Amino acid sequence: MHEQSYVPPWRDLEMYVKTRLEEAVAEAELASKFLEQGLYRNAAGKVFQAWKALLAAAAAKNRGLVHKRFPGVVKDRTQKTRSRADMIIALMPINRLREVASLLVEVFGWEVLYLTEIALSLYEFQYNGLDKEGIVSRYKNLQDVERDIHHLVEKTRQWAKLISQN
C-alpha cells in the first residue's frame, strides 16, 4: 500500500475500507504471479497480506463489534490517544487476526474464521517453509501449500466484492 494513499480509519472510514480492499486484491494478484513462478514462500506471504488487509476492511465495516470487544484507549506511536479498536482495525496485528475473525463470524459466518486459519498457516509457512515433522509449519508438502494459496486468493477476490457491496 502506498503511504500517500493510506487513510487511517479514524479519519475517513469509507476511504480506509476502499483502500484496504484494493490492497487485498492487489496482494492476491501478486500471490498468484509468485505462485506461477514457483515462489511458494513469497506467494504465501502475499496472500497472507491480502487476507490481513481484507480482514481489516471487514472489521472497519463492522466497527461497532470491534469497539464492543476491544474497549478503551491506547497511545499511538505519536503519543496521541486513540480508540483501542480503531488501532486494531488500522494495524490488524497478527496476534489479533483470529480474535477479530471470530468476532466477524457473527456477520459473515464461520468461513471467515476458517479462511483466517488458512492465512495464519500460510504465514507460518512463509517464515518456516516445509516441515516434515509439523512443528514449525503445518505444511509437509508443496501441493498443500499451492492448493491453500489458490483457495485463499480466490476467496480474497470474492470477499473483497462482497464487502465492497455491503
C-alpha positions as a Python dict, from the first residue, in 0.01 Angstrom:
ca = {
    (1, 'M'): (0, 0, 0),
    (2, 'H'): (140, 339, -95),
    (3, 'E'): (199, 566, 203),
    (4, 'Q'): (31, 867, 43),
    (5, 'S'): (-294, 674, -17),
    (6, 'Y'): (-320, 540, 337),
    (7, 'V'): (-601, 689, 539),
    (8, 'P'): (-643, 564, 898),
    (9, 'P'): (-995, 459, 994),
    (10, 'W'): (-1040, 744, 1240),
    (11, 'R'): (-1002, 999, 958),
    (12, 'D'): (-1220, 851, 683),
    (13, 'L'): (-1370, 508, 743),
    (14, 'E'): (-1511, 466, 391),
    (15, 'M'): (-1179, 555, 227),
    (16, 'Y'): (-996, 323, 466),
    (17, 'V'): (-1223, 31, 371),
    (18, 'K'): (-1188, 107, -1),
    (19, 'T'): (-808, 132, 23),
    (20, 'R'): (-772, -190, 224),
    (21, 'L'): (-993, -380, -24),
    (22, 'E'): (-781, -251, -313),
    (23, 'E'): (-473, -364, -122),
    (24, 'A'): (-626, -709, -64),
    (25, 'V'): (-698, -762, -434),
    (26, 'A'): (-355, -632, -542),
    (27, 'E'): (-173, -857, -291),
    (28, 'A'): (-382, -1157, -402),
    (29, 'E'): (-283, -1089, -764),
    (30, 'L'): (84, -1076, -666),
    (31, 'A'): (44, -1403, -478),
    (32, 'S'): (-88, -1566, -797),
    (33, 'K'): (203, -1432, -1000),
    (34, 'F'): (458, -1554, -747),
    (35, 'L'): (292, -1894, -738),
    (36, 'E'): (312, -1921, -1119),
    (37, 'Q'): (688, -1864, -1085),
    (38, 'G'): (724, -2132, -819),
    (39, 'L'): (798, -1877, -545),
    (40, 'Y'): (586, -2051, -283),
    (41, 'R'): (702, -1864, 25),
    (42, 'N'): (666, -1526, -144),
    (43, 'A'): (319, -1624, -265),
    (44, 'A'): (224, -1737, 85),
    (45, 'G'): (336, -1402, 227),
    (46, 'K'): (141, -1204, -30),
    (47, 'V'): (-182, -1398, 12),
    (48, 'F'): (-147, -1365, 389),
    (49, 'Q'): (-112, -986, 349),
    (50, 'A'): (-413, -989, 118),
    (51, 'W'): (-628, -1166, 376),
    (52, 'K'): (-500, -942, 656),
    (53, 'A'): (-599, -631, 457),
    (54, 'L'): (-937, -782, 378),
    (55, 'L'): (-997, -864, 744),
    (56, 'A'): (-908, -506, 838),
    (57, 'A'): (-1166, -377, 587),
    (58, 'A'): (-1431, -620, 718),
    (59, 'A'): (-1354, -512, 1075),
    (60, 'A'): (-1383, -145, 978),
    (61, 'K'): (-1720, -212, 816),
    (62, 'N'): (-1828, -372, 1144),
    (63, 'R'): (-1655, -123, 1370),
    (64, 'G'): (-1923, -144, 1639),
    (65, 'L'): (-1848, -512, 1704),
    (66, 'V'): (-1477, -440, 1729),
    (67, 'H'): (-1536, -148, 1968),
    (68, 'K'): (-1751, -369, 2189),
    (69, 'R'): (-1482, -639, 2207),
    (70, 'F'): (-1184, -403, 2245),
    (71, 'P'): (-1296, -109, 2459),
    (72, 'G'): (-1075, 167, 2590),
    (73, 'V'): (-794, 375, 2452),
    (74, 'V'): (-424, 338, 2375),
    (75, 'K'): (-148, 575, 2269),
    (76, 'D'): (-26, 553, 1913),
    (77, 'R'): (339, 598, 1818),
    (78, 'T'): (291, 976, 1810),
    (79, 'Q'): (155, 957, 2166),
    (80, 'K'): (-196, 1053, 2055),
    (81, 'T'): (-478, 880, 2238),
    (82, 'R'): (-675, 654, 2005),
    (83, 'S'): (-952, 403, 2044),
    (84, 'R'): (-805, 55, 2105),
    (85, 'A'): (-1050, -86, 1850),
    (86, 'D'): (-950, 168, 1586),
    (87, 'M'): (-584, 86, 1638),
    (88, 'I'): (-658, -284, 1593),
    (89, 'I'): (-857, -206, 1277),
    (90, 'A'): (-577, 18, 1145),
    (91, 'L'): (-288, -215, 1219),
    (92, 'M'): (-463, -554, 1224),
    (93, 'P'): (-185, -711, 1432),
    (94, 'I'): (-114, -1074, 1355),
    (95, 'N'): (-177, -1176, 1716),
    (96, 'R'): (-533, -1037, 1687),
    (97, 'L'): (-632, -1186, 1349),
    (98, 'R'): (-805, -1492, 1484),
    (99, 'E'): (-979, -1296, 1756),
    (100, 'V'): (-1109, -1037, 1509),
    (101, 'A'): (-1217, -1313, 1269),
    (102, 'S'): (-1407, -1486, 1550),
    (103, 'L'): (-1598, -1159, 1609),
    (104, 'L'): (-1684, -1138, 1242),
    (105, 'V'): (-1835, -1488, 1244),
    (106, 'E'): (-2147, -1314, 1372),
    (107, 'V'): (-2170, -1117, 1046),
    (108, 'F'): (-2006, -1339, 783),
    (109, 'G'): (-2042, -1692, 918),
    (110, 'W'): (-1779, -1948, 1007),
    (111, 'E'): (-1597, -1925, 676),
    (112, 'V'): (-1421, -1605, 788),
    (113, 'L'): (-1260, -1796, 1074),
    (114, 'Y'): (-1163, -2094, 858),
    (115, 'L'): (-1004, -1869, 597),
    (116, 'T'): (-816, -1681, 868),
    (117, 'E'): (-675, -2011, 993),
    (118, 'I'): (-555, -2090, 640),
    (119, 'A'): (-395, -1744, 619),
    (120, 'L'): (-217, -1799, 952),
    (121, 'S'): (-94, -2139, 836),
    (122, 'L'): (46, -1980, 521),
    (123, 'Y'): (212, -1712, 734),
    (124, 'E'): (388, -1987, 930),
    (125, 'F'): (495, -2149, 604),
    (126, 'Q'): (626, -1818, 468),
    (127, 'Y'): (875, -1794, 752),
    (128, 'N'): (947, -2159, 821),
    (129, 'G'): (899, -2341, 491),
    (130, 'L'): (801, -2706, 479),
    (131, 'D'): (830, -2911, 795),
    (132, 'K'): (806, -3288, 769),
    (133, 'E'): (764, -3305, 1148),
    (134, 'G'): (486, -3044, 1157),
    (135, 'I'): (641, -2845, 1441),
    (136, 'V'): (716, -2501, 1292),
    (137, 'S'): (489, -2524, 989),
    (138, 'R'): (168, -2714, 929),
    (139, 'Y'): (274, -2793, 573),
    (140, 'K'): (464, -3105, 483),
    (141, 'N'): (438, -3075, 103),
    (142, 'L'): (412, -2806, -163),
    (143, 'Q'): (89, -2942, -310),
    (144, 'D'): (-99, -2846, 6),
    (145, 'V'): (67, -2504, 9),
    (146, 'E'): (-24, -2442, -354),
    (147, 'R'): (-384, -2555, -301),
    (148, 'D'): (-429, -2328, 0),
    (149, 'I'): (-275, -2028, -177),
    (150, 'H'): (-503, -2075, -478),
    (151, 'H'): (-804, -2112, -249),
    (152, 'L'): (-724, -1806, -38),
    (153, 'V'): (-652, -1593, -347),
    (154, 'E'): (-990, -1685, -491),
    (155, 'K'): (-1170, -1629, -160),
    (156, 'T'): (-999, -1292, -114),
    (157, 'R'): (-1129, -1180, -454),
    (158, 'Q'): (-1481, -1300, -368),
    (159, 'W'): (-1484, -1145, -23),
    (160, 'A'): (-1348, -812, -150),
    (161, 'K'): (-1650, -786, -382),
    (162, 'L'): (-1887, -892, -105),
    (163, 'I'): (-1751, -640, 145),
    (164, 'S'): (-1742, -353, -104),
    (165, 'Q'): (-2109, -413, -192),
    (166, 'N'): (-2230, -407, 169),
}
